[in-house]
Amino acid sequence: MSIIAWIVLGAIAGYIAGFLVKGDEGLGVVGHIVLGIVGALVGGFLAGVLLNTNPIDGPFDISSIVAAVIGAVIVVWVVGMLTGRRTRGSI
């Protein structure tokens, strides 16, 4: 899969990660999409290291979608922790 496909997949993954990681990072939809693009690349890299595969050059399948969403969730969560914003529902 090309880098352009990972960017598009990352945008979708970032949008999904915005729903999965509940918090008030103050980023909005566009911010989550940008973080999703970074997260998709991080998720693809981590999947390659942990599973000894090369998902960035591999086909577009469910495993690449899962890797992108997991990477996006990790990046959104880390940014939320670094910015020090409180999550919704916390006291």
GIJOCOR-V888011 format. One record per backbone hydrogen bond with DSSP energy under -0.5 kcal/mol. NH is the residue of the N-H (numbers start at 0). CO is the residue of the C=O. Records with the same first field share a line. If there is no record, write none. Layout:
BEGIN
NH->CO, CO
END
This chain:
BEGIN
5->1
6->2
7->3
8->4
9->5
10->6
11->7
12->8
13->9
14->10
15->11
16->12
17->13
18->14, 15
19->15
20->16
21->19
22->20
23->85
24->22
30->26
31->27
32->28
33->29
34->30
35->31
36->32
37->33
38->34
39->35
40->36
41->37
42->38
43->39
44->40
45->41
46->42
47->43
48->44
49->45
50->46
51->47
52->47
56->53
57->53
60->58
64->60
65->61
66->62
67->63
68->64
69->65
70->66
71->67
72->68
73->69
74->70
75->71
76->72
77->73
78->74
79->75
80->76
81->77
82->78
83->79
84->79
89->86
END
